[in-house]
């Protein structure tokens, strides 16, 4: 089968933004899928990554293969980030897990500045600061509560996800198809020894995990990697903040798990910050410039 990447050639920054938005929409379905599965978190991660890697196999070409330090770091940070996130979803509410994971942009900005030397624009800096206030409101509510372990895991997943995102800048010359497939294959391989005793699951669970692996994991990571070809890492990290706003809403509609007032307030603050980020340049009569 041919390589589908040429069909996704990006013409400008707007194309990249659309792909990152689509990626965030797919990611935001995580809470729904996870709540449907009464399985150990690492079993979920194993099967989800296994299916996410298999879906890209028909599109792989030998010329795409790379095995560098940056590619290995990509796979390891990816495995650790999603394992921590799924575990957090089992230990706290989906709303808390997803929003607290999105401390990631703060670490993305920090790592991008220190490691890559990227300048942080005033507008991006403002958006990040206001968004982190929203995250702080949500995390403050859980201090001292039994679910604190889940909260800490969610924050850890944010740090690890930031490492993964910053490292994507070092693998821009690697095919997104190969990188997404490789990351998920290594993730499944690394987790297999830990889940082998619980690997037997029902056909219904297998179907949910197959859908989750393709739609909610494999596809969005591919779209996100492609989007970074035309927009900056900082901007992509900010756009992806729509995920923590949508995730608890999907769970609330599906399972009746109503977000707390703190989560709603924090999500609202994030939305306002993003609105200002993209509307301010338009109101000011200027074209949105890359970070």
C-alpha positions in Angstrom: 0.0 0.0 0.0 1.3 3.5 -0.8 2.5 6.1 1.6 -0.4 8.3 2.6 1.7 11.2 3.7 1.8 13.0 0.4 -2.0 13.4 0.6 -1.4 15.4 3.8 1.1 18.0 2.5 0.6 21.1 4.5 0.5 24.5 2.6 0.5 26.9 5.5 0.2 27.4 9.2 -3.6 27.2 9.1 -3.3 23.6 7.9 -1.0 22.7 10.8 -3.4 24.3 13.3 -6.3 22.2 11.9 -4.4 19.0 12.3 -3.4 19.8 15.9 -7.0 20.7 16.7 -8.2 17.4 15.2 -5.5 15.6 17.2 -6.8 17.2 20.4 -10.4 16.3 19.6 -9.4 12.6 19.2 -7.3 12.7 22.4 -10.2 14.1 24.3 -12.1 10.8 23.9 -9.7 9.0 26.2 -11.8 9.4 29.3 -14.8 7.8 27.7 -12.9 4.7 26.5 -11.0 4.2 29.7 -14.2 4.4 31.8 -15.7 1.6 29.7 -12.8 -0.7 30.5 -12.6 -2.5 33.8 -8.9 -3.5 33.2 -5.6 -2.8 34.8 -4.2 0.6 33.5 -1.1 -1.0 31.9 -3.3 -3.7 30.2 -5.2 -0.8 28.6 -2.0 0.9 27.5 -0.5 -2.3 26.1 -3.4 -3.2 23.9 -4.1 0.4 22.9 -0.5 0.8 21.7 -0.4 -2.6 20.1 -3.4 -1.7 17.9 -2.1 1.8 17.3 1.2 0.3 15.9 -0.5 -2.3 13.8 -2.7 0.2 12.0 0.4 1.8 10.5 2.2 -1.4 9.4 0.6 -1.4 5.8 2.0 2.1 5.2 5.6 1.6 6.3 8.4 1.7 3.9 12.0 0.5 4.5 13.4 4.0 3.6 11.5 5.5 6.5 13.2 3.4 9.2 15.4 5.3 11.7 17.0 4.2 14.9 18.7 7.1 16.6 19.0 8.4 20.1 16.2 10.9 19.6 13.9 8.2 18.2 14.6 5.9 21.2 13.9 8.8 23.6 10.7 9.5 21.7 9.5 5.9 22.3 10.6 5.8 26.0 9.1 9.2 26.9 5.9 8.3 25.0 5.5 5.0 26.9 6.1 6.6 30.3 3.7 9.5 29.6 0.7 7.5 28.4 1.2 4.8 31.1 1.2 7.5 33.8 -1.9 9.2 32.3 -4.0 6.0 32.0 -3.1 5.1 35.5 -4.1 8.5 36.7 -7.5 8.1 35.1 -8.1 5.0 37.2 -7.1 6.8 40.4 -8.9 10.1 40.0 -11.6 11.6 37.9 -11.2 11.9 34.2 -11.5 15.7 34.6 -8.6 15.9 37.1 -6.4 13.5 35.1 -6.7 15.2 31.8 -6.5 18.8 33.0 -3.5 18.2 35.3 -1.7 16.4 32.5 -1.9 19.7 30.8 0.7 21.2 33.0 2.7 19.9 30.0 2.7 23.3 28.1 4.5 24.9 31.1 7.2 22.3 30.8 7.2 22.5 27.0 7.9 26.2 27.2 10.6 25.7 29.8 12.3 22.8 27.9 12.0 24.5 24.6 13.7 27.6 26.0 16.5 25.7 27.8 17.1 22.9 25.3 16.1 24.4 22.0 16.7 28.1 22.7 13.3 29.1 21.5 12.0 32.6 22.4 8.7 32.8 24.3 6.5 35.5 22.8 4.5 37.8 25.1 1.2 36.5 23.8 2.2 32.8 24.2 3.6 33.6 27.7 0.4 35.3 28.7 -1.7 32.4 27.4 0.4 29.9 29.3 0.3 31.9 32.6 -3.5 32.2 32.5 -4.0 28.6 31.5 -1.8 27.4 34.4 -3.9 29.4 36.8 -6.8 27.3 35.6 -4.8 24.1 36.1 -3.8 25.3 39.6 -7.5 25.8 40.6 -8.2 22.2 39.8 -5.2 20.7 41.5 -5.7 22.8 44.7 -9.1 21.1 45.2 -7.4 17.6 45.4 -4.7 18.5 47.9 -4.9 16.1 50.9 -7.6 14.0 49.2 -7.4 10.1 48.7 -7.1 10.8 44.9 -3.9 12.7 45.4 -1.9 9.8 44.0 -3.8 10.1 40.7 -3.2 13.8 40.7 0.5 13.4 41.1 0.6 10.8 38.3 -1.3 13.1 36.0 1.2 15.9 36.7 4.0 13.4 36.1 2.4 12.5 32.7 2.4 16.2 31.9 6.2 16.4 32.5 6.8 13.3 30.4 4.5 14.4 27.6 6.5 17.7 27.5 9.7 15.7 27.1 8.1 13.8 24.2 6.8 17.0 22.5 10.1 18.8 22.7 12.0 15.8 21.4 9.7 15.8 18.4 11.7 18.8 17.2 14.7 16.6 17.0 13.0 14.0 14.9 11.3 16.3 12.3 13.1 14.5 9.5 11.6 11.1 10.6 8.4 10.0 8.9 5.4 10.7 11.3 4.0 7.3 10.1 7.1 5.4 11.1 7.6 7.4 14.4 4.0 6.8 15.5 4.1 3.1 14.7 7.6 2.7 16.3 6.6 4.5 19.5 3.5 2.4 20.0 5.3 -0.9 19.1 8.1 -0.2 21.6 5.4 0.8 24.2 3.6 -2.5 23.8 6.9 -4.5 23.8 8.1 -2.8 27.0 4.8 -3.3 28.8 4.3 -7.0 27.8 6.3 -8.5 30.7 4.2 -6.5 33.2 0.8 -7.5 31.7 1.4 -11.1 30.5 -0.5 -12.5 33.5 -3.6 -10.3 32.7 -3.4 -10.4 28.9 -6.6 -12.4 28.4 -9.6 -10.1 27.9 -13.1 -10.4 26.4 -13.9 -9.8 22.8 -15.9 -6.7 23.7 -12.9 -5.2 25.5 -10.7 -6.1 22.6 -13.0 -4.3 20.2 -13.0 -1.2 22.4 -9.2 -1.2 22.7 -8.8 -1.7 18.9 -11.0 1.4 18.3 -9.2 3.3 21.0 -5.8 2.4 19.6 -6.6 3.6 16.1 -9.0 6.5 16.6 -7.9 7.9 20.0 -4.2 7.2 20.0 -2.5 6.3 16.6 -4.3 8.8 14.4 -4.0 11.9 16.7 -0.3 11.4 17.3 0.3 11.2 13.6 -1.8 14.3 13.0 0.1 16.2 15.8 3.5 15.2 14.3 2.4 16.4 10.9 1.0 19.7 12.3 4.4 20.5 13.8 5.8 20.8 10.3 4.2 24.2 9.9 3.5 25.6 13.4 5.8 26.0 16.4 5.9 23.6 19.3 4.8 26.3 21.6 1.7 27.1 19.6 0.8 23.4 19.2 1.1 22.9 22.9 -1.4 25.8 23.5 -3.9 24.6 20.9 -3.8 21.1 22.4 -5.2 22.7 25.6 -8.7 22.3 24.2 -8.4 18.6 25.1 -8.7 19.1 28.9 -11.8 21.2 28.3 -13.6 18.6 26.1 -12.5 15.4 27.9 -14.6 15.9 31.1 -17.5 17.1 29.0 -17.6 13.8 27.0 -17.4 11.8 30.2 -20.1 13.9 31.9 -22.5 13.3 28.9 -21.7 9.6 28.7 -21.4 8.5 32.3 -22.9 11.4 34.3 -19.6 12.1 36.0 -20.2 15.8 36.5 -17.0 17.9 36.7 -16.6 19.8 40.0 -17.1 23.5 40.1 -13.3 23.9 40.3 -12.8 21.8 37.1 -15.4 23.9 35.3 -13.8 27.1 36.4 -10.4 25.9 35.4 -11.6 24.7 32.0 -13.3 28.1 31.5 -10.1 30.0 32.2 -8.2 27.8 29.7 -10.8 28.5 27.0 -10.6 32.3 27.7 -6.8 32.2 27.5 -6.9 30.4 24.1 -9.6 32.8 22.8 -7.5 35.8 23.7 -4.4 34.1 22.1 -6.1 33.9 18.7 -8.6 36.8 18.8 -6.2 39.5 20.1 -4.0 39.6 16.9 -7.2 39.8 14.8 -8.7 42.6 16.8 -5.4 44.4 16.7 -5.5 44.1 12.9 -2.4 41.9 12.6 -1.8 38.5 11.1 -1.2 35.7 13.7 2.5 35.2 13.7 4.2 31.9 14.7 5.8 31.8 18.1 
